[in-house]
C-alpha cells in the first residue's frame, strides 16, 4: 500500500467516526433540547388567581387566598397577607416561560420536588407545578406542569419567591385604618392619660388640659400610629403576662369611622405596649388586632407624647392694629462675653396715638389716605419713638410661636431679663423672657403660668433702640 492510499483510508476513517458520533448524539440532543422556542408555561393571568399553595419538601404548605384586591394567609396561620408580595408571587408564577424541555434521561428532581405549587384560578381549575433541581448549565430550574411527560426549563428567578417564609408574605401593618378616619385618641402611661378629640376637622386636647393642639404634632402622631409595623410576629404566644401586657408601658386607644362614611359610629381599637424583648431594650412587645409582635422601642417612644408635646405652639396672636400700649423693662447686666458690654437698664412705656383723619375730599378728588399711627412715650411726649422698631416687636407677637413648652424655667435663670406687657383692646399680655448675654440657644419665657422656649431671634427684637435714652 502506497503513501497516498494510506492517507485516503485515514481520512475515510475520520469521516466515519465523526458520522457515528453525531448519529449517536442525536437522540440525547433531541430529549434535552427538543423545544428551543420560548413559550408561556401557564395560560392563567395573575388577576385570575384565587389561591396559591406552596409546599416545600421538608415543610408544611403556605396557602394564600385572593379576594378582590386583598390577599390572605390561610395556612399555616390565619393572617392578612402583604398584597404586593403575594401579588408578586402570583405574577412570577403566571409569567413563567419555558426555555426548553427535557426527557426522562435527564436528572430533573421533579419526581421528588423541592417545592410543589398548586395554583387555582377563579373558575376552580388547579395547575400543579413540581419544581425540581437546578440545571447544571445556566441559572435555570426544572419544573413539571401537571402530569406532562416532559419537563420544562424555566428561569431560577422564581426560587427567591418559593424560598420565602410565611412571615415574608405576612402584612406587617398592625393598623389598617388611615389617619383621616380617626376621630379620637387616648395616650395612657402608668402616670398620665391624654385625651385628644377631632372637632370640625381640627384636633384639640380635652384632658388633662383643654388646649388646641399643634397641627404638625398631631399629624406626626397619627402618621406614626397608622404606619405601625411589626418587626416580627410571635406566632405561638405564651401567657399575656410573659410580655408584660398586664403592666403596659403605653396604651394607645383610638376610635375610627368607616372610610368614606364619617357618620358611622366610631369603632374602638387598642394597642398595648408591654415589656422589652431583652435587656438591650431595642425592641418592645406590642399587642394589636389580636396579634403579638415586636416593634422598635423608638416607635413606642415616638408615640409616648406629653401634653406639652402636643400643645399648640402658637402661644399668643396679638393683632398689631389693636395694640394700645407697649411696656418694657429691660435689665442687661455688664458682661465680658461674647464682647465687653456695659450694664443697661431700660424702663419705658410707649402708647399709641392716632393723627386725626384729614378732611374728606369731594368725590371727584382722590380718596384721602387712612389716618397715620404714631407712637409716643407715656411720660415724655416730646421724645421721638422709633416706630419701626416698636412695630417690629409687635410683628413678632403676631403670632408668637414657641419652639417648645417646658415644665419649668431653668435654674439659675439666664442673666438678661425682659419684662414685656402688651395692652390690646383693654387686655394685658404679661411676659417674662430670659436670655444669655451671648444670646445663644433658645431663650426661655413665661406667660400666664406657662413656660416655654422661643428662638433667640425673638430676643433681638427686645434689644432694639426704641428712641428712649438708656438709664
C-alpha positions in Angstrom: 0.0 0.0 0.0 1.5 3.3 -1.0 1.5 6.5 1.0 -1.4 8.2 -0.8 -3.6 5.2 -0.3 -2.8 5.2 3.4 -3.7 8.9 3.7 -7.0 8.3 1.9 -8.0 5.4 4.2 -7.2 7.5 7.3 -9.4 10.3 6.0 -12.3 7.9 5.4 -11.9 6.5 9.0 -12.1 10.0 10.4 -15.2 10.9 8.4 -16.9 7.6 9.5 -16.0 8.3 13.2 -17.4 11.8 13.1 -20.6 10.5 11.4 -21.1 7.8 14.0 -20.5 10.3 16.9 -23.2 12.7 15.6 -25.7 9.8 14.9 -25.3 8.5 18.5 -25.6 12.0 20.0 -28.8 12.9 18.1 -31.3 11.1 20.4 -29.9 12.7 23.6 -29.9 16.1 22.0 -33.5 15.6 21.0 -34.6 14.8 24.6 -32.7 17.6 26.2 -33.5 20.4 23.9 -36.5 19.3 21.9 -38.1 22.7 22.5 -35.9 25.6 21.6 -38.6 28.3 21.4 -39.8 30.2 24.5 -43.4 29.7 25.5 -45.7 30.6 28.4 -45.8 27.8 31.0 -49.4 28.6 32.1 -52.4 30.3 30.5 -53.5 32.0 33.7 -53.2 35.7 34.4 -52.3 36.9 37.9 -55.6 38.8 38.2 -57.4 35.5 37.8 -55.6 33.6 40.6 -57.8 32.7 43.5 -55.4 30.6 45.6 -51.8 29.6 45.7 -50.3 26.8 47.8 -46.5 26.4 48.1 -45.4 23.2 49.8 -41.6 22.7 50.4 -40.2 19.2 50.5 -39.4 19.5 54.2 -42.2 21.7 55.5 -45.9 22.5 55.6 -47.9 24.3 53.0 -48.1 28.1 52.8 -51.6 28.9 51.4 -52.5 32.3 50.1 -56.0 33.2 49.0 -57.0 36.1 46.8 -60.3 38.0 47.2 -60.8 41.3 45.5 -57.7 43.4 45.9 -56.7 41.6 49.1 -54.6 38.5 49.9 -54.9 36.4 53.0 -52.7 33.7 54.5 -55.0 30.8 55.4 -52.2 28.2 56.3 -50.2 27.6 58.4 -51.7 30.6 60.2 -54.6 32.9 59.6 -53.4 36.4 58.9 -53.6 39.3 56.4 -51.0 38.9 53.6 -49.0 41.7 52.2 -50.8 42.5 48.9 -47.7 43.4 46.9 -45.6 40.4 48.0 -48.4 37.9 47.5 -49.3 39.5 44.2 -45.6 39.3 43.1 -45.6 35.6 43.7 -48.8 35.2 41.6 -47.3 37.3 38.8 -44.0 35.5 38.9 -45.6 32.0 38.6 -48.1 33.1 35.9 -45.3 34.7 33.9 -43.1 31.6 33.9 -41.7 30.8 30.4 -40.3 27.5 29.3 -37.0 27.9 27.5 -36.7 24.2 26.7 -38.0 20.7 27.5 -36.0 17.7 28.6 -36.9 14.0 28.6 -36.7 11.3 31.2 -33.0 10.7 30.6 -32.1 14.0 32.4 -32.0 14.1 36.2 -34.5 16.9 37.0 -35.6 16.0 40.5 -39.3 16.8 39.7 -40.4 13.4 41.0 -39.3 14.4 44.4 -39.7 18.2 44.1 -38.2 20.8 46.3 -41.4 22.8 46.0 -44.9 21.8 44.9 -47.0 24.7 43.9 -50.8 24.4 43.3 -52.3 27.5 41.6 -56.1 27.7 41.4 -57.9 30.2 39.2 -61.3 31.8 39.8 -63.0 29.1 37.8 -61.8 26.5 40.2 -59.2 25.0 37.8 -55.9 24.0 39.5 -52.5 23.7 37.9 -49.8 21.8 39.7 -46.1 22.7 39.3 -43.4 20.5 40.7 -40.1 22.4 41.0 -37.0 20.2 41.0 -33.3 20.7 40.8 -31.3 23.5 39.2 -29.8 22.8 35.8 -26.1 22.1 35.6 -25.7 24.8 32.9 -27.3 28.3 33.3 -29.4 29.7 36.1 -32.5 27.5 35.4 -34.9 25.3 37.2 -36.6 22.1 36.1 -40.4 22.1 36.6 -43.1 19.6 35.6 -46.6 21.1 34.9 -49.5 18.8 36.0 -48.8 15.3 34.6 -46.9 16.2 31.5 -44.4 13.6 30.4 -41.7 16.2 29.5 -40.1 18.6 32.0 -39.7 22.3 31.3 -36.7 24.5 31.9 -37.5 27.9 33.4 -35.6 30.8 34.9 -34.5 30.2 38.5 -35.6 33.7 39.5 -38.8 32.1 40.8 -36.7 30.4 43.5 -36.5 33.6 45.6 -40.3 33.6 45.9 -40.5 30.0 46.7 -37.9 30.3 49.4 -39.9 32.9 51.4 -41.2 32.0 54.8 -44.8 32.7 56.0 -43.8 35.9 57.7 -42.2 37.2 54.5 -45.7 37.1 52.9 -47.4 38.5 56.0 -48.7 42.0 56.1 -46.6 43.7 58.8 -49.1 46.5 59.3 -50.5 46.4 62.8 -53.2 49.1 61.9 -55.2 49.0 58.8 -57.1 52.3 59.2 -56.0 55.7 57.8 -55.3 58.9 59.7 -58.3 60.8 58.2 -60.8 58.2 59.7 -59.5 58.5 63.3 -61.8 60.7 65.4 -60.3 60.3 68.9 -57.1 59.1 70.5 -56.0 58.5 74.1 -52.4 58.1 75.2 -52.1 56.4 78.6 -49.0 55.6 80.7 -48.8 54.4 84.3 -48.7 58.1 85.4 -50.8 60.0 83.0 -53.6 60.0 80.3 -54.0 62.3 77.4 -57.3 62.5 75.5 -57.4 64.1 72.0 -60.6 64.7 70.0 -61.2 65.8 66.5 -63.8 68.5 66.3 -64.8 70.1 63.0 -61.7 68.8 61.3 -59.4 70.2 64.0 -57.8 68.4 66.8 -57.9 69.6 70.4 -56.8 68.2 73.8 -59.7 67.7 76.2 -57.7 66.1 79.0 -55.6 66.7 81.2 -55.9 70.3 79.9 -58.2 71.8 77.3 -55.9 73.1 74.7 -55.7 73.4 70.9 -53.1 71.0 69.6 -50.2 71.8 67.3 -51.3 70.5 63.8 -47.8 69.2 62.9 -47.6 67.3 66.2 -50.9 65.6 65.8 -50.1 64.8 62.2 -46.9 63.2 63.3 -48.7 61.2 66.0 -51.3 59.9 63.6 -48.8 59.1 60.9 -46.6 57.1 63.4 -49.7 55.3 64.7 -51.2 54.4 61.3 -47.8 53.3 59.9 -47.1 51.0 62.9 -45.4 47.8 61.5 -44.2 44.7 63.1 -40.5 43.9 63.0 -41.6 40.2 63.6 -44.6 38.4 64.9 -44.9 36.0 67.8 -46.8 33.1 66.1 -47.2 30.9 69.2 -47.7 33.4 72.0 -47.4 32.4 75.7 -49.4 33.9 78.5 -50.1 37.7 78.3 -48.1 38.3 81.4 -44.9 37.0 79.7 -44.9 40.0 77.5 -46.0 42.4 80.4 -49.2 43.4 78.8 -50.7 43.3 82.3 -48.3 46.1 83.2 -48.0 48.0 80.0 -45.6 50.9 79.4 -48.0 52.6 77.0 -51.6 52.0 75.8 -52.9 53.8 72.7 -56.7 53.7 72.1 -58.2 55.2 69.0 -61.7 55.4 67.6 -62.1 55.4 63.8 -65.1 55.6 61.5 -65.5 53.7 58.2 -63.5 55.1 55.4 -65.7 57.4 53.2 -68.5 57.3 55.8 -67.7 59.6 58.7 -71.3 59.4 60.0 -70.9 55.8 61.2 -70.4 55.0 64.8 -66.7 55.1 65.6 -65.0 51.7 66.4 -62.7 51.4 69.4 -59.2 49.8 68.9 -56.4 49.4 71.4 -52.7 49.0 71.0 -50.8 47.8 74.1 -47.0 48.1 74.5 -45.7 45.6 77.0 -42.1 44.8 78.1 -38.8 44.8 76.2 -37.7 41.7 74.5 -34.2 41.8 76.0 -32.0 43.8 78.4 -30.8 45.8 75.5 -34.3 47.4 75.2 -34.1 47.7 71.5 -37.5 46.1 70.8 -40.8 46.0 72.7 -43.7 43.6 72.6 -46.9 45.1 71.2 -50.4 43.6 71.0 -52.8 44.9 68.3 -55.7 43.4 66.4 -55.3 40.0 68.1 -51.6 39.8 67.1 -48.5 39.9 69.2 -45.4 41.4 67.6 -42.1 43.1 68.2 -41.6 46.7 67.2 -38.6 49.0 67.7 -38.6 50.7 71.1 -38.1 54.0 69.3 -41.6 53.6 67.8 -43.1 53.4 71.2 -41.1 56.5 72.3 -42.4 58.4 69.3 -46.0 57.7 70.4 -45.4 58.5 74.1 -46.2 62.2 73.8 -46.7 64.5 76.8 -49.4 67.2 76.9 -46.8 69.9 76.3 -45.5 68.0 73.2 -49.0 68.2 71.6 -50.0 71.7 72.7 -50.5 74.3 70.0 -47.1 76.2 69.6 -48.9 79.4 68.9 -48.7 80.9 72.4 -50.5 84.2 71.5 -51.5 86.1 68.5 -51.7 89.8 69.1 -53.1 92.0 66.4 -50.8 95.0 65.9 -53.7 97.1 64.8 -55.4 96.7 68.2 -52.4 97.4 70.5 -52.7 100.5 72.7 -49.6 100.3 74.8 -46.1 98.6 75.0 -44.4 98.4 78.3 -40.8 97.1 78.5 -38.4 96.7 81.4 -35.0 95.5 80.2 -32.2 94.6 82.5 -28.9 93.7 80.9 -26.1 93.3 83.4 -22.5 94.0 82.5 -20.8 91.2 80.6 -17.4 90.3 79.0 -18.6 87.5 76.7 -19.0 87.4 73.8 -17.8 91.0 73.9 -17.5 93.6 76.7 -20.9 95.1 77.5 -21.8 97.8 80.0 -24.8 97.3 82.2 -28.0 98.6 80.6 -31.4 99.2 82.2 -34.4 100.4 80.2 -37.9 101.1 81.6 -40.3 102.5 79.0 -43.9 102.8 78.2 -45.0 103.5 74.6 -48.5 104.5 73.9 -50.3 104.7 70.6 -51.8 107.9 69.2 -53.8 108.4 66.0 -53.4 111.5 64.0 -56.9 112.8 63.2 -58.1 112.0 59.8 -57.8 114.7 57.1 -60.9 116.5 55.9 -62.8 114.5 53.3 -62.3 115.5 49.7 -65.1 115.8 47.2 -65.8 112.5 45.4 -64.2 113.8 42.3 -60.9 114.0 44.1 -58.6 111.1 45.0 -59.6 109.4 48.2 -57.9 110.6 51.4 -55.3 108.3 52.9 -56.1 106.4 56.1 -55.0 108.1 59.3 -51.4 107.5 60.2 -50.5 105.8 63.5 -47.8 107.2 65.7 -46.2 106.1 69.0 -45.3 108.4 71.9 -43.7 107.8 75.2 -46.2 107.9 78.0 -44.0 110.2 80.2 -42.3 112.3 77.5 -44.5 113.3 74.7 -41.7 115.3 73.1 -39.3 112.3 72.8 -39.4 110.6 69.4 -40.2 106.9 69.2 -38.6 104.6 66.6 -41.9 103.4 65.3 -40.3 100.8 63.0 -38.7 99.1 66.0 -41.8 99.3 68.1 -43.8 97.7 65.3 -41.1 95.1 64.8 -41.7 93.8 68.4 -45.5 93.7 67.7 -45.0 91.8 64.4 -43.0 89.1 66.3 -46.1 88.7 68.5 -48.4 88.1 65.6 -48.2 85.3 66.3 -45.7 84.3 68.9 -44.8 80.6 68.3 -42.7 78.8 70.8 -40.0 76.3 70.0 -41.3 74.0 72.7 -43.0 74.1 76.1 -41.1 73.1 79.2 -42.2 72.0 82.7 -40.3 74.8 84.5 -37.8 77.6 84.0 -34.1 76.8 84.2 -32.1 77.3 87.4 -30.3 79.5 87.6 -32.1 81.9 85.3 -30.1 83.5 82.5 -29.0 87.0 83.5 -30.6 89.0 80.7 -34.1 89.8 81.8 -37.0 91.3 79.8 -40.5 92.1 81.2 -42.9 92.9 78.4 -46.5 93.9 78.8 -48.7 94.5 75.8 -52.1 96.1 76.2 -54.5 95.4 73.4 -58.2 96.2 73.4 -58.2 96.6 77.2 -56.4 93.3 77.8 -52.9 92.9 79.2 -50.5 90.3 77.9 -47.7 89.9 80.5 -44.5 88.1 79.5 -41.1 87.5 81.1 -38.1 86.4 79.0 -34.6 85.3 80.0 -31.5 85.0 77.8 -27.8 84.8 78.0 -25.6 87.8 77.0 -24.3 85.8 74.0 -28.0 85.2 73.1 -27.1 81.6 72.2 -29.5 78.8 72.0 -33.2 79.4 72.8 -34.4 82.0 75.2 -36.9 80.9 77.9 -40.0 82.7 78.9 -43.2 82.6 81.0 -46.7 83.7 80.2 -49.8 83.0 82.4 -48.1 80.2 84.2 -46.9 78.6 81.0 -43.1 78.1 80.5 -41.6 77.8 77.1 -38.6 78.4 74.8 -38.5 80.9 71.9 -35.9 81.4 69.2 -33.0 83.7 70.2 -34.0 85.9 67.3 -37.1 87.0 69.3 -34.8 88.5 72.0 -33.1 90.6 69.3 -36.5 92.4 68.9 -36.5 93.3 72.6 -32.9 94.7 72.4 -33.8 97.3 69.7 -33.5 101.0 70.2 -36.9 102.5 70.8 -35.7 106.1 70.9 -35.6 106.3 74.7 -32.4 107.4 76.4 -31.0 104.4 78.3 -30.6 104.8 82.0 
